[in-house]
Amino acid sequence: MNLRRLVAMAQGLMPSASTGAIVLAYHLVDAPVRSAVNLSRAAFERQLDYLLEHFDVVPLSTALSQASAPRARALVALTFDDAYLNFTEVAWPLLRQRHLPCTLYAPVGFVAG
């Protein structure tokens, strides 16, 4: 499926641009594993660029506190689960390059070993 068709399908699932907030949850970006939640680097970069062009990407706290306020463009918050190493090696540099905020969840069990 090409990117335009996928974006068109996804847009039908998103709230109107006048109110609401979208929270996108990522797990793996360009990790060396086969997984349904592993997104290629190229696909992730395309998504980030699309989000920058069409949405206001904000910290999760802002998305939650301002979701009901009317606006020209919908709010999007980016989250990453599990604090895998590929976040630091792949996702974070791409986010930083685009000045995009995100929330990273680090499970306590992972930190403890």
C-alpha positions, 0 to 999 in steps of 0.5 A: 500500500502506498503512503498516500493511501495509508494517510488518507485512510488514517485521516478518517480515524482522526478527530477534527482539526478544530478540537481534540488531541491525538496521542501516537504510541511508538514502540520500536523504530528501525530495530534489528527485530521482526515485529509488528510494532517495529517501524522502519526509519524511512517510514518514521521520518515520513510520519514525522515530516507529515505531522510537522506539516499538518499538525501541532506536535506538542508535549503530552501534558499540553495535548491533554490540557488543551485538547478541548480548546478550539484550534486551526490544527489538531494537537499531536503528542508522541509517546514511546513505550519501553525505552528500548535502546533504538529510541536513543540511537534512532528515534531521538536523533530524528525527533531532536533534528525536527525539534519535536517533543515526546514522552518516553515511558521506561518500565521499572522492571527494565531499569531494575534489570 
